[in-house]
Amino acid sequence: MALSDSLEVLNRFYAIAPEFKDYSDSEDIIKSHIDFADSFISKELASPIREEILLYLAAHKVDLALKRKGAGGQVTSVKEGGLSITYAAGNVSDEYDYSSYGRAYKELVRQYSITAFTRRI
C-alpha cells in the first residue's frame, strides 16, 4: 500500500498546505508527490519527523507543479483582475527557496540531519 493511500497522511498534508484542497483534480497529483517524496526520505528517521519532512517536500513539489507550473523565482506581484502572477528572475541559488514549503523542508532537514565531520577538531 502506498503511503498516500492513507487518509490520515493526506489530511496531514492538507493541514500543512490547505490551499491545495480547492484545486480541482489535484488529489492524484498530491498523492503522486507524497509517494515520490517517500522514496527520497530515509526510512531511518523517526516516524513523526520523517513524515513532517516528507510532507513539506511533497507540498513544495505540488506548489511548483500546480501554482507555478514550473516557473521559478520568488513571487514579485499578484493581480486579482484577470489573475496575473509575476515571478522574479531565477536568481535563487536553491530550488527549495522558491516556496515557503521548500524553505520549511530545508530547515527541517538542517535540524534533523547528522552530517559527517570533514576534519578533526
N, C-alpha and C positions, 0 to 999 in steps of 0.2 A: 504494500500500500504506500502510495506517495505521501510525503509529508503534507502537501497541500490539500489532500483529501480530508484532512481533519478540519472539522468546522471550528474547533477551538483555535487552531493556528490561523485560519482565515479571519476569525473575529479579532484576534490579537493584531493581525496585520491592519485591519480597519481601525483599530484603536490607535495605532501609530500613525496611519495615513487615512483619516476619514474622508478626505477629499475624493478618493478613488471609488467610494461607494456609489457615487452618482454617474460614473462613466458607464454608458450603455455597452453591454457585451464585454466588459473588462475582466470579468471573473476568470475566464480561461487564461488571459494574459497574465493576471496576477498569480494564478496557480502555477503557470509555467515558470515565472520568475522566482517564485518561492522554491520550486523544485531545483531550478538551476543554481540558486544560491546555496541550497542544501548540499550540493555536490562540491562546493568550494570551501565550506567552513568545516574545520577539523572536528571530527566526532569526539576528540579527546577533551574538548572544552566541556565544562559543567553545563548541564542542560538549560537552566534559565538564562545563563549568559550567552550560550551558543544560539539559542532561539532568538534572543533580542538582537544579536549581531546579524544573524541570518535575515531577520525581518527588515532591519534597516537597509541592508544591502539590496534585498528584493524591492523595497519601496523606492530606493534610489533608481534602480533599473526600470521600474514601472514609470517613475516620473519622467525619465529620459524617453521612454517609449511612447507614453500616452500624451503627456503635456507638451514636451519639447519636440517630439517627432524627430529626434536625433540632433536637434540644434544644440550647440554648446554655448558656453559663456553664461554670465550672470544676467538675470532679467534686468533691463535698464528702464523699460517703460511698459505700461499696460494701459490700453484704451478700452473702454467698455462698448461704445457705439461701433458696431462692426467688428468687435473683438480683435485687437491687434496687440501682439506681444513682441517686443524688441529685445534682442539679446546682445550683450557686449561681444566684441570680437573674442575669439577663443584664446585669450591670453592667460587663462588659468593653467597653472602647471600640473594640476592633478584633476582627473575626471571626476573624482568624488567631491570636488569643490563646486560642481555645477548645481547641486541641490542640497537643501538642508538635511535630507536623509543621508546623503553621501558624507556630509561633514560629521553627522552623528555616528555613522558607521566607522569612519576613520578614528574618531575619538574613542569609541568602544574598543576597537582593535588595539589602539595605543594603550589603553588602560589595562587590557587583559592579555596582552602579548608578553611572552617571555622571549627576550632577544638574547642572542649569543654575545659574549664578550669578544671584542676584536683585539684586545691586548690585555696583558697582565697589569694589575694595579699594585 
